[in-house]
């Protein structure tokens, strides 16, 4: 028995400590108990490990195969779960990228559509501007021509009066040639007017039209229809659909009323009438 154990037993029995070389070293009983308490779990763990080893040693071959299969299945399940989670994450990332790409595509399509619409509007505005500018140039040219023709109308009147007066007189051959030359100049001037779309209004014997004629007198004449132009004191002129100057005329009264004009036949009716006359 060791000196430490002897002192422990003596302390437990209430005996006096035994003198020895280690009398200065005192170990309480409680400390010894703690040491034994700490050593007990280690011993139990060792026993359990031994039991497990014994238990593994007593496993049959089938049980070992089953255990290996279960371990492989668990490992496979864990690996599948890991790969599945990784695939789910990658799929979510791909869907997020796809959504972002779809939004970018929609934004690009909207931008392209807006650009196309703006281009179409600009093209339409340009076409309208060009058409409007061309019409304005034509209108300006017509106004300038109209202004010039209106200024020349009194000259035309004077030339016509001079020609009419000269032809009403007995003229020599030389003077007749001069009058013919003036008449040729008058004809050329009228040709220039016709080229610009200017037409004279000489309504003698026609129905009076207050939009083109200016009545300066009335003449009773039962032989003509009522409101017929009897005399033209001054010819009028029109340019396209505008009246440059109304004709100054006298209008008859006292005659029969002018019959209403017959309506013009439609092109189809005229073609039918022509076919019928051809068959006959």
GINORVEN-V568114 format. One record per pair of residues at least 24 apart in sequence whose C-alpha atoms are under 8 Angstrom apart, sorted by sequence separation. I is the first residue (numbers start at 1). J is the second residue. D is the distance in whole Angstrom. If there is no record, write none. Layout:
[[I/J/D] [I/J/D]]
//
This chain:
[[205/229/5] [212/236/8] [227/251/5] [228/252/5] [204/229/5] [205/230/6] [227/252/5] [228/253/8] [160/186/8] [203/229/7] [204/230/6] [226/252/6] [227/253/6] [159/186/7] [204/231/6] [225/252/8] [226/253/5] [204/232/6] [224/252/7] [225/253/8] [226/254/6] [203/232/7] [225/254/8] [226/255/5] [156/186/7] [202/232/7] [225/255/5] [226/256/6] [212/243/7] [219/250/7] [221/252/6] [222/253/7] [224/255/6] [225/256/5] [226/257/5] [214/246/6] [216/248/6] [217/249/7] [218/250/5] [219/251/6] [220/252/5] [221/253/6] [222/254/5] [223/255/6] [224/256/7] [225/257/6] [226/258/6] [202/235/5] [213/246/5] [214/247/6] [215/248/6] [216/249/6] [217/250/5] [218/251/5] [219/252/5] [220/253/5] [221/254/6] [222/255/4] [225/258/5] [201/235/6] [202/236/7] [212/246/5] [213/247/5] [214/248/5] [215/249/5] [216/250/6] [217/251/6] [218/252/6] [219/253/6] [220/254/6] [221/255/6] [222/256/7] [200/235/7] [201/236/5] [211/246/8] [212/247/7] [213/248/6] [214/249/6] [215/250/5] [218/253/7] [200/236/6] [201/237/5] [213/249/7] [215/251/7] [200/237/4] [201/238/7] [199/237/6] [200/238/6] [198/237/7] [199/238/5] [198/238/6] [199/239/6] [198/239/4] [197/239/5] [198/240/7] [196/239/8] [197/240/6] [208/251/7] [149/193/7] [203/247/8] [201/246/8] [202/247/7] [201/247/6] [145/196/8] [157/234/8] [146/239/7] [150/244/7] [150/245/8] [146/244/8]]
//
